[in-house]
């Protein structure tokens, strides 16, 4: 696992998300058995649940997506994300774990509306 791989994976996620390519976005999570958009909801544990979560992207007015890798520790990555959609700003942290084949197996997000804690 290296920063180049992580940035490539995140750039794919950004491209698929921004272009609302649900099939390709979901393909990044084919091996994921724990997917949680926010700690306040139950995690998804199969690809059908993850696909259903991604369907809402079709209705979003996505204006900007940014990722900043904060840490890489073995196969675990911590990423700061910034999203502007529907004229609102959000940011948060992803924890992403990959297996030895570099497939995403765990994805957890913490998010907030920007400025809430400032």
Residue frames as a rotation matrix with the C-alpha (Angstrom) as fourth column:
UNK 1
0.592 0.806 0.000 0.00
0.806 -0.592 0.000 0.00
0.000 0.000 -1.000 0.00
UNK 2
-0.598 -0.774 -0.207 1.42
0.761 -0.630 0.156 3.37
-0.251 -0.064 0.966 -0.98
UNK 3
-0.309 0.469 -0.827 0.22
0.049 -0.861 -0.507 6.92
-0.950 -0.197 0.243 -1.48
UNK 4
-0.817 -0.014 -0.576 0.15
-0.559 -0.221 0.799 6.53
-0.138 0.975 0.173 -5.27
UNK 5
-0.799 0.560 -0.218 -2.29
0.443 0.794 0.417 3.62
0.407 0.237 -0.882 -5.03
UNK 6
-0.353 0.679 -0.644 -4.45
0.766 -0.185 -0.615 5.48
-0.537 -0.711 -0.455 -2.51
UNK 7
-0.464 0.147 -0.873 -4.56
-0.302 -0.953 0.001 8.63
-0.832 0.264 0.487 -4.65
UNK 8
-0.918 0.147 -0.367 -5.45
-0.320 0.271 0.908 6.57
0.233 0.951 -0.202 -7.74
UNK 9
-0.626 0.713 -0.315 -8.27
0.753 0.657 -0.008 4.83
0.201 -0.242 -0.949 -5.85
UNK 10
-0.256 0.512 -0.820 -9.57
0.522 -0.640 -0.563 8.15
-0.813 -0.573 -0.103 -4.49
UNK 11
-0.709 -0.039 -0.704 -9.39
-0.478 -0.708 0.520 9.77
-0.519 0.705 0.483 -7.93
UNK 12
-0.863 0.474 -0.174 -11.51
0.185 0.618 0.764 6.95
0.470 0.627 -0.621 -9.34
UNK 13
-0.359 0.747 -0.559 -14.01
0.910 0.145 -0.389 7.43
-0.210 -0.648 -0.732 -6.52
UNK 14
-0.403 0.143 -0.904 -14.08
0.069 -0.980 -0.185 11.19
-0.912 -0.137 0.386 -7.16
UNK 15
-0.895 0.009 -0.446 -14.53
-0.438 -0.208 0.874 10.76
-0.084 0.978 0.190 -10.91
UNK 16
-0.725 0.652 -0.222 -17.31
0.489 0.714 0.500 8.18
0.485 0.254 -0.837 -10.60
UNK 17
-0.286 0.601 -0.746 -19.06
0.834 -0.227 -0.503 10.19
-0.471 -0.766 -0.436 -7.89
UNK 18
-0.542 0.000 -0.840 -18.81
-0.132 -0.988 0.085 13.52
-0.830 0.157 0.535 -9.69
UNK 19
-0.801 0.183 -0.570 -20.04
-0.585 -0.039 0.810 11.97
0.126 0.982 0.138 -12.94
UNK 20
-0.020 0.866 0.499 -22.74
-0.896 0.206 -0.394 9.99
-0.444 -0.455 0.772 -11.13
UNK 21
-0.075 -0.109 -0.991 -21.48
-0.652 0.758 -0.034 6.68
0.755 0.643 -0.128 -12.50
UNK 22
0.425 0.374 0.824 -23.10
-0.901 0.258 0.348 4.53
-0.082 -0.891 0.447 -9.83
UNK 23
0.984 -0.018 -0.176 -21.98
-0.017 0.981 -0.192 1.18
0.176 0.192 0.965 -11.27
UNK 24
0.226 -0.974 -0.022 -18.31
0.243 0.078 -0.967 2.14
0.943 0.213 0.254 -11.35
UNK 25
-0.131 -0.229 0.965 -18.47
-0.796 -0.556 -0.240 3.80
0.591 -0.799 -0.110 -7.92
UNK 26
0.666 0.477 0.574 -20.06
-0.731 0.573 0.372 0.74
-0.151 -0.667 0.730 -6.38
UNK 27
0.804 -0.404 -0.436 -17.49
0.077 0.798 -0.597 -1.51
0.589 0.447 0.673 -8.10
UNK 28
-0.161 -0.892 0.422 -14.86
-0.446 -0.316 -0.837 -0.01
0.880 -0.323 -0.347 -5.78
UNK 29
-0.309 0.153 0.939 -16.74
-0.948 0.028 -0.316 -1.64
-0.075 -0.988 0.136 -2.89
UNK 30
0.245 0.437 -0.865 -17.29
-0.623 0.755 0.205 -5.16
0.743 0.489 0.457 -4.31
UNK 31
-0.183 -0.415 -0.891 -15.35
0.380 0.806 -0.453 -6.76
0.907 -0.422 0.010 -1.44
UNK 32
-0.718 -0.099 0.689 -16.52
-0.455 -0.681 -0.573 -4.34
0.526 -0.725 0.444 1.26
UNK 33
-0.280 0.605 -0.746 -18.27
0.594 0.719 0.360 -6.00
0.754 -0.342 -0.561 4.19
UNK 34
0.049 0.293 -0.955 -18.53
0.890 -0.446 -0.091 -2.89
-0.453 -0.846 -0.283 6.39
UNK 35
-0.619 -0.135 0.773 -19.68
0.580 -0.742 0.335 0.39
0.529 0.656 0.538 4.83
UNK 36
0.140 0.634 -0.761 -20.88
0.957 -0.283 -0.060 3.22
-0.254 -0.720 -0.646 7.04
UNK 37
0.074 -0.019 0.997 -21.65
0.628 -0.775 -0.061 6.72
0.774 0.631 -0.046 5.73
UNK 38
-0.083 -0.067 0.994 -22.03
-0.601 -0.792 -0.103 8.12
0.795 -0.607 0.026 9.24
UNK 39
-0.921 -0.326 -0.214 -21.60
-0.037 0.619 -0.785 6.68
0.388 -0.714 -0.582 12.74
UNK 40
-0.637 0.737 0.226 -25.26
-0.605 -0.296 -0.739 7.51
-0.478 -0.607 0.635 13.38
UNK 41
0.416 0.760 -0.499 -26.56
-0.909 0.371 -0.191 4.82
0.040 0.533 0.845 11.04
UNK 42
0.588 -0.164 0.792 -26.21
-0.117 0.952 0.284 1.07
-0.800 -0.260 0.540 10.83
UNK 43
-0.436 -0.797 -0.418 -23.37
-0.622 -0.070 0.780 -0.08
-0.651 0.600 -0.465 8.57
UNK 44
0.665 0.516 -0.539 -24.11
-0.746 0.428 -0.510 -1.77
-0.033 0.742 0.670 5.28
UNK 45
-0.013 -0.669 0.743 -22.69
-0.525 0.637 0.564 -5.26
-0.851 -0.383 -0.359 5.00
UNK 46
-0.077 -0.044 0.996 -23.41
0.665 0.742 0.084 -6.25
-0.743 0.669 -0.028 1.40
UNK 47
-0.885 -0.437 0.161 -23.08
0.386 -0.497 0.777 -4.79
-0.260 0.750 0.608 -2.07
UNK 48
-0.221 0.882 0.417 -26.84
0.795 -0.084 0.600 -4.39
0.564 0.464 -0.683 -2.59
UNK 49
0.567 0.395 -0.722 -27.12
0.783 -0.531 0.325 -2.11
-0.255 -0.750 -0.611 0.44
UNK 50
-0.337 -0.780 -0.527 -24.11
0.421 -0.626 0.657 -0.11
-0.842 -0.001 0.540 -0.72
UNK 51
-0.794 0.103 0.599 -25.59
0.580 -0.165 0.797 0.24
0.182 0.981 0.071 -4.22
UNK 52
0.264 0.964 0.014 -28.87
0.882 -0.247 0.400 1.52
0.389 -0.093 -0.916 -2.74
UNK 53
0.336 -0.227 -0.914 -26.95
0.614 -0.684 0.395 4.13
-0.714 -0.694 -0.091 -0.75
UNK 54
-0.686 -0.721 -0.101 -25.17
0.358 -0.456 0.815 5.35
-0.633 0.523 0.571 -3.89
UNK 55
-0.243 0.667 0.704 -28.43
0.958 0.050 0.283 5.77
0.153 0.743 -0.651 -5.81
UNK 56
0.595 0.526 -0.608 -29.06
0.663 -0.748 0.002 9.11
-0.454 -0.404 -0.794 -4.04
UNK 57
-0.405 -0.840 -0.360 -26.03
0.378 -0.513 0.771 10.59
-0.833 0.176 0.525 -5.85
UNK 58
-0.490 0.256 0.834 -28.15
0.865 0.026 0.500 10.86
0.107 0.966 -0.234 -9.00
UNK 59
0.527 0.826 0.200 -30.20
0.758 -0.563 0.329 13.66
0.385 -0.022 -0.923 -7.37
UNK 60
0.402 -0.447 -0.799 -27.28
0.609 -0.521 0.598 15.67
-0.684 -0.727 0.062 -6.00
UNK 61
0.927 -0.222 0.302 -25.91
0.073 -0.683 -0.727 18.86
0.368 0.696 -0.617 -7.52
UNK 62
0.539 -0.806 -0.245 -22.24
0.722 0.292 0.627 18.05
-0.434 -0.515 0.739 -6.95
UNK 63
0.987 -0.151 0.046 -20.08
-0.116 -0.890 -0.441 21.14
0.108 0.430 -0.896 -7.29
UNK 64
0.135 -0.991 0.019 -16.72
-0.758 -0.116 -0.642 20.03
0.638 0.072 -0.766 -5.87
UNK 65
0.995 0.005 -0.095 -15.04
0.054 0.792 0.608 17.02
0.078 -0.610 0.788 -4.27
UNK 66
0.218 -0.968 0.120 -11.59
-0.710 -0.242 -0.661 17.07
0.669 0.059 -0.741 -2.68
UNK 67
0.933 -0.047 -0.356 -9.60
0.249 0.799 0.547 14.36
0.259 -0.599 0.757 -0.90
UNK 68
0.251 -0.894 0.372 -6.51
-0.779 -0.415 -0.471 14.81
0.575 -0.171 -0.800 1.27
UNK 69
0.474 -0.172 -0.863 -4.68
0.336 0.942 -0.004 11.71
0.814 -0.288 0.505 2.49
UNK 70
0.643 -0.182 0.744 -3.82
-0.674 -0.596 0.437 12.21
0.364 -0.782 -0.506 6.16
UNK 71
-0.137 -0.683 0.718 -2.28
-0.858 0.443 0.258 8.86
-0.494 -0.581 -0.647 7.06
UNK 72
0.494 0.169 -0.853 -1.44
-0.567 0.806 -0.169 5.44
0.659 0.567 0.494 5.67
UNK 73
-0.213 -0.506 0.836 -0.75
-0.929 0.369 -0.013 2.62
-0.302 -0.779 -0.549 8.13
UNK 74
-0.722 -0.098 0.685 -0.28
0.079 0.972 0.223 -0.78
-0.687 0.215 -0.694 6.50
UNK 75
-0.764 0.479 0.432 -3.59
0.582 0.222 0.782 -1.31
0.279 0.849 -0.449 4.66
UNK 76
0.250 0.835 -0.490 -5.54
0.933 -0.344 -0.109 1.39
-0.259 -0.430 -0.865 6.49
UNK 77
-0.649 -0.377 0.661 -5.94
0.602 -0.786 0.143 4.91
0.465 0.490 0.737 5.14
UNK 78
0.030 0.625 -0.780 -7.33
0.771 -0.511 -0.379 8.04
-0.636 -0.591 -0.497 6.78
UNK 79
-0.625 -0.133 0.769 -8.59
0.716 -0.490 0.498 10.68
0.311 0.862 0.401 4.35
UNK 80
-0.457 0.511 -0.728 -10.06
0.159 -0.759 -0.632 14.15
-0.875 -0.405 0.266 4.84
UNK 81
-0.504 0.361 0.785 -12.82
0.857 0.092 0.508 14.81
0.111 0.928 -0.356 2.34
UNK 82
-0.626 0.339 -0.702 -14.48
-0.062 -0.920 -0.388 18.07
-0.777 -0.199 0.597 1.35
UNK 83
-0.560 0.550 0.620 -17.72
0.828 0.386 0.406 18.16
-0.016 0.741 -0.672 -0.61
UNK 84
-0.716 0.479 -0.508 -19.75
-0.366 -0.877 -0.310 21.02
-0.594 -0.036 0.804 -2.03
UNK 85
-0.818 0.544 0.186 -23.19
0.497 0.506 0.705 19.96
0.289 0.669 -0.685 -3.19
UNK 86
0.174 0.982 0.071 -26.56
0.856 -0.186 0.482 21.64
0.487 -0.023 -0.873 -3.43
UNK 87
0.171 -0.234 0.957 -24.77
-0.057 -0.972 -0.228 24.89
0.984 -0.015 -0.180 -2.44
UNK 88
0.901 0.035 0.433 -23.77
-0.433 -0.019 0.901 23.44
0.040 -0.999 -0.002 0.94
UNK 89
-0.005 -0.980 -0.199 -20.30
-0.682 0.149 -0.716 22.58
0.731 0.132 -0.669 2.21
UNK 90
0.963 0.205 0.175 -19.48
-0.269 0.684 0.678 19.36
0.020 -0.700 0.714 4.05
UNK 91
-0.020 -0.954 -0.299 -16.29
-0.718 0.221 -0.659 17.79
0.695 0.202 -0.690 5.24
UNK 92
0.814 0.275 0.512 -15.22
-0.563 0.594 0.575 14.83
-0.146 -0.756 0.638 7.23
UNK 93
-0.334 -0.921 0.201 -12.93
-0.886 0.379 0.265 11.86
-0.320 -0.089 -0.943 7.56
UNK 94
0.698 0.389 -0.601 -12.86
-0.558 0.821 -0.117 8.47
0.449 0.417 0.790 5.86
UNK 95
-0.179 -0.713 0.678 -11.26
-0.727 0.560 0.397 5.40
-0.663 -0.422 -0.619 7.34
UNK 96
0.686 0.330 -0.649 -10.66
-0.712 0.490 -0.503 2.94
0.152 0.807 0.571 4.51
UNK 97
-0.028 -0.674 0.738 -9.16
-0.560 0.622 0.547 -0.52
-0.828 -0.399 -0.395 4.90
UNK 98
0.367 0.016 -0.930 -7.88
-0.888 0.304 -0.345 -2.66
0.277 0.953 0.125 2.08
UNK 99
0.887 -0.123 0.445 -7.07
-0.057 0.928 0.369 -6.37
-0.458 -0.353 0.816 2.03
UNK 100
-0.018 -0.990 0.143 -3.78
0.046 0.142 0.989 -7.79
-0.999 0.024 0.043 0.81
UNK 101
-0.235 0.015 0.972 -5.14
0.936 0.274 0.222 -7.73
-0.263 0.962 -0.079 -2.77
UNK 102
-0.950 -0.173 -0.261 -5.81
0.161 -0.985 0.065 -3.98
-0.268 0.019 0.963 -2.37
UNK 103
-0.338 0.924 0.178 -9.58
0.426 -0.018 0.904 -4.39
0.839 0.382 -0.388 -2.46
UNK 104
-0.592 0.221 0.775 -11.56
-0.649 -0.702 -0.295 -2.11
0.479 -0.677 0.559 -0.18
UNK 105
-0.490 0.401 -0.774 -13.03
0.463 0.872 0.158 -4.22
0.738 -0.281 -0.613 2.64
UNK 106
0.005 0.423 -0.906 -13.99
0.970 -0.223 -0.099 -1.51
-0.244 -0.878 -0.411 5.17
UNK 107
-0.586 -0.106 0.804 -15.23
0.436 -0.877 0.202 2.04
0.683 0.469 0.560 4.64
UNK 108
0.151 0.603 -0.783 -16.33
0.982 -0.185 0.048 4.38
-0.116 -0.776 -0.620 7.42
UNK 109
-0.381 -0.189 0.905 -17.12
0.472 -0.881 0.015 8.07
0.795 0.433 0.425 7.14
UNK 110
-0.132 0.354 -0.926 -17.61
0.851 -0.439 -0.289 10.81
-0.509 -0.826 -0.244 9.68
UNK 111
-0.447 -0.002 0.894 -19.20
0.696 -0.629 0.346 13.92
0.562 0.778 0.283 8.23
UNK 112
-0.124 0.446 -0.886 -20.41
0.731 -0.563 -0.385 17.33
-0.670 -0.696 -0.256 9.28
UNK 113
0.743 0.326 0.584 -21.68
0.615 -0.675 -0.407 20.51
0.262 0.662 -0.702 7.71
UNK 114
-0.300 -0.938 0.175 -18.72
0.776 -0.347 -0.527 22.85
0.555 -0.022 0.832 7.46
UNK 115
-0.521 -0.013 0.853 -18.65
-0.227 -0.962 -0.154 25.52
0.823 -0.274 0.498 10.10
UNK 116
0.533 0.800 -0.277 -20.76
0.054 0.295 0.954 23.60
0.844 -0.523 0.114 12.59
UNK 117
0.672 -0.326 -0.665 -17.86
0.739 0.352 0.575 23.21
0.047 -0.877 0.477 15.02
UNK 118
-0.281 -0.804 0.524 -16.00
0.702 -0.544 -0.460 26.44
0.655 0.238 0.717 14.25
